[in-house]
Amino acid sequence: MAPNAFFNPKVSASLLAVLGTLSWGTPAWAQSTAEVQQLQATTQALIDVLVESGVLTPEKASKVLAAAQAKVQAAQVAQAAAVAPGVAQVAAPELGKDGKKVVRIPYVPEAVKKEMRDQIKQEVLAQARTERWGEPAAYPDWISRFKLEGDFRLREELGRLSPSNTAPGLAGFVNGDYTRAADIAQSTLNGQPNFNTQNDFDRTRIRARLGVGATVSDEVSANLRLATGSATDRTSTNQTLGQSFNKYAVMLDHAYITVRPWGEDYTLRGGRMPNPFFSTDLVWADDLGFEGLAASAKRKVWDNGTGHLTAGYFPITADSPGSTRSRSLLGVQAGLDMKVGEGANALKLGAALYNYQGLAGQKETTAAITADAMYATRYEYASGLRQRGNTLFNVRATGDTSTSAIYGLASEFRELNLTASLDVPKLLPVPLRLTGDFVKNLAFDRAKIQARTGVALTDAKDYGFLARVQIGHNQISKRGDWNATLAYRYLGSDAVLDAFTNSDFGLGGTNNKGFILGGSYGIAKNTAVSARWMSANPIGSYAPMSASSTKLSVDTLQIDLNTRF
């Protein structure tokens, strides 16, 4: 961008001369009408030169003159009040020898003139910088209300699957009408498995995101973000290379409006938005977008502590008679941010309750097979939504001769989530961050599951936890910044809804446990190389209540090149 012409020496000298004139910065105050007229003419001439040179627009020139005149009038009023405060005097006009009215300009002390001159100069300089006076090819004012940001990630991913893993297909992953991995159990039309459990894989992937934020007013803003990915994978915006040079899809990832009617401490959002809750990927995948309405508020509760409250309503499926029933999520979280001990130690706490409505399945009746257009599908946990790990059962009626199962969720989900993060920047030579996360499905009830499905579960788990230690910089922003992370993750089969949790660890979903080791190093401004190794093993069988256990052990290495702008 070209340098600001406002700071050209000639232009600056001219403008400062105008400021001196406007503030009546002469050695002594003008004592005659002729001197006043000369000063006014000089001022107007200099202003005209600046307008003709493009440094000032006619509108800005008028504002400058008006401001200076207002300052002078204010000084005159102040001096008159000092001479006779609170007294209104009316005197006959003074006449000269020629009989004409004598105009006398009151004397303004040098200190007052200096104060006026400095104040006007600062105001004009600030306005010039803000509005970029005289800057060649300056953007229109409306452009300053928009903000662009984005990022790009190139990833090489290597998956190492144990040769002793259970082979895909119904024999290994389904026990009667029950399963925890319907995608692995299902096969293609010719009977071949459509999922790999035993063969290593390598793939190259990219993620590109571009967002724009618009400030509509002090209270209202709007945001849009485009991202790679697909309409069938809600937990990831990755695009796998190797599509025969075909073009990639770009999706509308974010589209929401933000309203702050009572200041920055109170926020209302609606649309498709980032995760509004303080959380980890134990419950919510990093790239997951929330659709619905969210409100948040924060308030200082003591000198070193700020409380925050977030609540939201998020529809999952809309009610469509003859096709599907309404399903939704209600979430509320209360939390606290506070300083701990000396220095910049910071502790963040969050307690959340996520309640899903209308998700649990129900065994259909024989009478509904032909009499109800929504037979079975109203209770389906759709293949496009689920990952794997949750306990599923066939919701088709007993005696239904259809060969393909329609799977529904055996449990309801009401998740209690407790999250904590502690930043200690000075304990070690490098910053330290400790993160803990715990979740339990309060709606998991074995008696209700048996009544709903007909099976008495004994091997399901309804809780999960994550413990993570990170040393180094929280954000890689320049060359030489680095961090290293070690984490342990345990997520039971029915602790959370498997649709929305991490999609990388153990090939995604629940019913897995293991270690994560990672690190990042900055190679340039906002650019880093990262590596992450994940070792996942199953917690329980993927065929509930099966006489033989299933195995799905996966080691994954991800090497990333990240940049953001």
N, C-alpha and C positions, 0 to 999 in steps of 0.2 A: 504494500500500500504506500502511496506517495506521502511524504512528510507533510505535516499540517502547515498550510501556508500562513496560518495565524502567527506562527513564530518566526516568520521571515523578518530579518532585522528592520528592513524599510517599513514593512507593514506594521510591525510592533511599535516602531518609533511614531508613526502617524497616529496609531490608535491611542498611544499613551499621551500624545499631544492633545488629542481630542478630550481624553479623560481629564487632563490638567485644565483645559479650558472650561469643560463642563462643571468642574468642581471649583471654579473661580480661583485657581491656584496662582494668582499674580501676587507680586510683593505687597501691594496694598489694594484695598477694595476700590473698585471704580467709583468715582465721585460725580460723574456727569452722564447725562443721557447719551452723549456722543460716544463716550467710552463703552457704555453698555451695548449700544448698537454695533460698535466695532467688534466687541467680543462675540456678539451673537452672529455677526456676519462671518467672522473667522471660524467659529464653530460649525456653522452650516456649510461653509466651503469645504472644510476638512471631512465632514460627514459625507458630502457629495462625492469627494474623491474616493472614499472607501467604498461607497455604493457602486460607483462606476468600475472600480477594480475588482469587484466581486467578493470583497472581503465581508461586506455587510449587505444584506438584502434591505430594500426600503422598509420592510416591516420591522426588522431588527433595529435599523437606524431610528425609527420613530420611538421604539421602546427605550433606547438609550437616552434620547433627548427628554422623553417624558420622565424617566427615572431621575435624571439630573435636575430637572425643573422641580420635581416633588421634593428633592432633598433641600434645595435652596429655599423653597417656600416653608418647609418645616423649620429651617433654621431661623427664618425671619419671624415666624410665629413664636418660636421659643424665646427669641431675644425680646420681642414685644411683651411677652408675658413676664419676663424677668424684670423689665423696667417698671411695669405696673401690674403685678399679678392680681388677678381676680377683679380688676377694675375696667370697666368698659368706658372709654373716653371718646367723645365725638367732638372734633375740633374743626373750625373753618379752614378750608384749604389755604395754604400759604401762596401768595401771589408775588411775582417778581416785579421789577421796575417797569417791564413792558406790559404788565397786567396779566401775564399768562401764569398758569398754575406751575408751581415749582415742584419738581419730582426729586425727592431725596431717597437715596438708597442707604439703608442702615449699615453700619460697620459690623462686619463679622470677624470675630477674633481669629487669629492665625491658628490656634488649636482646633477650633471648630472646622475651619477650612481643611486642615490636614486630615481630620477624622472623616469628613465627607469624601475627600479625595480617595483615601485608602479604601473606604467601604465600597464606593462606586467601582473602583478598579478591581477589587476582588470579585464583586458580583459579575462584572462584565467578563473577566477572565474565566470564571467558572462557567458562565453561559457559553462562552466561545468554545471551551473544551468539550462541553456536553453536546453542543449542536454542531461542532466541527466546522466553525466558520472558515471559509476560504479554502477548505480541503478539496483538492481536485477530485472529481468523480465520487463525491461523498454519497453514501447510500441514503435513500429516503428514510424519514424518521420511523415509518412503520416496520422497517426491517429490523430495527433494534429490539422489537418486541418478540422476535423469534430466536430460538436457540436450537442449534443442530448438535447432535452427538451420536456416536455409533462405535462399533467395535467389530473386529474380524478375528476369527480363530481358525488356524489350520491345525488339524489333529491327525496323528498316526496312532491307530489303536490296534493292539495285538491281544487276542483272546486265546488263553490256553485252557482247554477243557480236559478234564481227566478222562482217559480212555475207559476207566471203570465206572463212569457215570451211567445211570440207567438209560437204556436206549429209548428214543422217542416212540410214542404210540400208546394205544389204549391199554396194552398189557401192563405197562409200567406205571402209568400216571393216573389211572382211573380204577377205583375200587367200587364196582357196581355202578351206582348213580352218583358217586361222590369223587371229587377231585380238587386239587389245589393248583393245577397247571393245565387248564383246558387247552391252551394254545399248543403245549407240547404233546398232549394226548391226541389232538385232532390230526387228521391226515388229508392229503389232497384227494381229488376225485379218483385218481388211479391207485389210491391206497398207499402212496408214498408219504413219509413224514414231512411235514412242512416246517420243522424246527430242528436245529442242530444241537445235540447235547454232548457229543464225543469228539468232534473234529475241531482242531485249532482253526482260527480265522485271523486275517489281517484286513484292515480297511482304512482308507483315508477319508476324512470327513472335513467339512468346513461349516462354520457358523458365521453368518454376516447379519448385522442388525444396524438399522438406521432409524433414529428417532428425531422428532421435531416437537418442541414445546412452544406454545404461543401464550404470551401474557396478554390477556384481554383487558384486564383492569387490575387494580390492587387486590381485588377479592376473587377474581375468576381467571383460570388458566385452562388450556386444553392441550392434550398430548396425543401424538400418534407415533407408532413404531412399526416398521416393516422388518421382517426376519425371514431367513430361510427356514426350511422345515416342511412339514406336511400337515394336512388337515386331520390325519388319523393318529398323530403322535403328539399328545398335549404336553408331555413332560420333557420334550427335547426340541430344539430348533436346529439340530444337526442335519446336514445334507451329505449323504454318502456319494463319493465320487465313483465313477465307473458306470455311467448311464449312457454309454455309447456316444459321448459328446453331446447328449441332449441337454436342453436348457433346464434350469432349476426353478422350482416354484418359489414364489415370494408370498408370504402370508401377512395378514394384518394381525400383528402380535399384540399391540396395545392400541386402545382407542378409548380415552376417558376424559372426563371433565372434572376439574377440581375447584371447589368453592370454599373460600375461607371468610364467612360472613362476619366473624367476630375477631379477626386477626390470625396470626400465624399459629396460635395455640389450638385452634379448632379447625378441623378439616373434614369436608364432605367430598366423596368421590363417587362417580357412577360411570359404568361402562366396563370395558375389559382393561384391567389394571394390573400393576405388579402386586406381588404378595403384600398385603397390608399388615401382616403379623410378624412379630419378632420370632424367628424360628430357625431350624436347621433343615437339612435335607432328610432327616429321619422321618419327618411327617410330610413335608412339601418339597417336591423337586425344585431345583434352583431355577429352571426355566419355565415353571408353571405360571400361567396367567389366570387371574381370578375374574370372573364375570358376575357383575351385580352391583351392589351398593355397599359402601363402607363409610363409617364415621369414626373419627379419632379426636381425642382431646388430651392435652397435657397440662400439668399445673405444678408449680414449685411447691413442695410440701415442707421443706426446710432448706437451710442455706446450701447444703450439698446434695440435696435429693429432689428429683422431679418425678412425679407419678404420671403414668399415661394409661389411657383406656381406649380400646379399639373394639368396634362391633361391626358385623357385616352380615348381609343376606345375599346368598349366591345361588341362583337357580342352576340346576344341573341338566334337567330335561323339562321341557314344557309339557303341560297336560294336552294330549292329543287324543280325543276319543276314537277308539278303534285301532289305535296304534301303540300308545304308551301313556303312562301316568306321570304326574308331576313328581319330581325329585329335587331336593334342595339341600343346601348347607347353611346352617346358622352358626356363626362363630363370635366369640367374645373373649377378649384378653385384657387383663390388668397387669401392669408392670411398674417397675421402678428403676430409674437411672440415678446412680449416686457415686460420689467420690469416696474412696476408702483410704484411710491413713494419710500419710504425707505424699506430696507430689501429685502426679497426674493419674494415680491408680483409679480405675473406673470399673464399677460393677453394674451389670444390667441384668434384671430379673423379669421373667414373664410367666404368667399362669393363664392358660387358655382352655376353653372348652369348645370343642367342635362337634356339633350335633347334626347328623345326617337324617333326613326325613324321607320316607318312602323307598328306601333302598333294599330292605330285606326281602327275600323271596318267600313264596308260599306255594305249597303243593296244590296243583289244580285238581278239580273234581272231574269225574268222567262226564257229568252232565254238561260241563262247559266246553267240551271238545268241539262240538258243532254249534252250540247255542251262543257262544260269546266271541265276537270278533277279536277281542284282545286276549284270547286264550294263550296262556303261557308267556307271551311277549311282555305282558304288563309286569311280570316278575323277573324278567331276564336281566342279568348283569352282562351287558352287551360286550362282545369280543373287542369292539373298537374302543371300549372304555377301560377294561381291566388289563392288568399286567399278569402277575401270577403270585400265588402265595395264600390268598384268602380261601377259606373253606367254601366250596361250591357244591350244590346238589341239583339234580335234574328236577325241574319244576313241572314237567309233563305229568299228567294224571296216570295213576296206576292203571295198567291195561292199555295205555296208548301204544299202538303198534308202530308209531313213527320211529325210524331208525336213528335219527339225529337227536341228541339231547339238547335241551335248552337250559342253561345253567343260571341259577339265582344264588344270591348270597345267603349263607346259612345263619349269619349273625347280623344283628343290628350294630350300628357304630355311633358311639358317643365318646369322643376321645378327650381325655384329660392330658394336657401337655404342659410340662414344667421345663423351662429353658433358662439357662444362666450363662453369662459370659463375663470373664474377669480379665481386664487389661492391666498389666504391670510393666510399665515401660523402663523402670530403673533397677529392678531386682537383679537382672543379669546385664552383661555388657550390651545385649540386644533386647528389644521388646519381647515380652512374653504374653501370650493369650491362652487362657484356659476356657474350654467350652464344655458344658454338660447339658444333656437333653434326655428327658424321660417322658414316655407316653404310655397310657393304659386305657384300654377300651372298656369304659364303665358299663356299656350295654351288652357286653359279652355274657351270656347266661346259658349254661349248658342245658338246663331244664327246658328253657324256651326253644333252644336249638333242636332238642330231641322232639319236642312237640311239633315243631315246624317241619323237620326233615325226616324224622323217624329213626335217627341214629344218635347214639349216646357217645359224644366225642370225649376222648380222654387224652389225645395227643396234641390238641390245639393250644397255642399260647396267645395271651391277650395283652402282652406288654412288650416294650422295647426301650432301649437306651443307647446313648452315644456319649463317648468321652473322647475329647480331642485336646492335644497340646500343640501349640504353634510357637515357634521362636522366629524372630525376624520381623520384617515390616508387614503390617496388615495389608497395605496396598503398594504394589510395585509401580513407582512413578518415574524413576530415573535409573540410569545406568549404575549398576553396582548394588541396587536394592535387592534383598533376597529374603526368603523365608523357608522354613522346613516344618512339616506337619506329621504327626503320628496320631492315629485315631483307632478306636475299637468300636464296632457297631454290632448291635444285636436287635433284631426286629422280628418278633413272633408273628405267626401266621395271620392272626386276626387282631393284631394290635392297632393297625390303621387300615384304612381303605387302600388297597394296593395300587389303585389307579393313579394316585397322585404323588407317590413317594419316588425316591431316586430310581432312575432307569438304567444306571450304569453298574451299580454294585450287584454282583451275582446275576447279571443280565436283567436286573430290575425286579421290583416288587418286594414282597415280604417273605418270611420264613427263611431268613438267611442271617449269617453272622460271620465276623472276621475282621481283619486288620486293613488299614489304609495308611500308606506311607507316601508322602508327596513333598514337593519343593518347587520353588520358582526363583528365577534370577533375572534381573533387569539388564537388558543389552542396549537399550536406548530409551529415550523419553517415552513413557507410557507403553513400552514394549518389553515383553518378557518371554522367556522360554520356561516351560513348566513340565514336570513329569509326575505321574501318579500311578502307584501300583496298588491294586485292590485284590485281596485274597478272600473269597467268599465260599462258605460251606452251608449246606442246609441245616436247619434246626430240627425239623421233624419230617415225616414222610409227606410226599406230594400226593399220595393216595391215602386219604384219611382212613384210619382203623384197618389199614392193610396188614396182612400177616407178614409181608416182607417190606423192608424199608427201601426208599428210593434215594438216589444220590445225584446231586447236581453241584459239583465243585468247579469253580471258575476262578482263574487268575487273569486279571486284566491289567495291561500296561497302556497308559495314555501319555503321549508326548505332544505337547502343544506349543505353538507359536501364537502369542496373543498380542494384539495392539488395539488401542482405543483412541478415540479422538473426540 
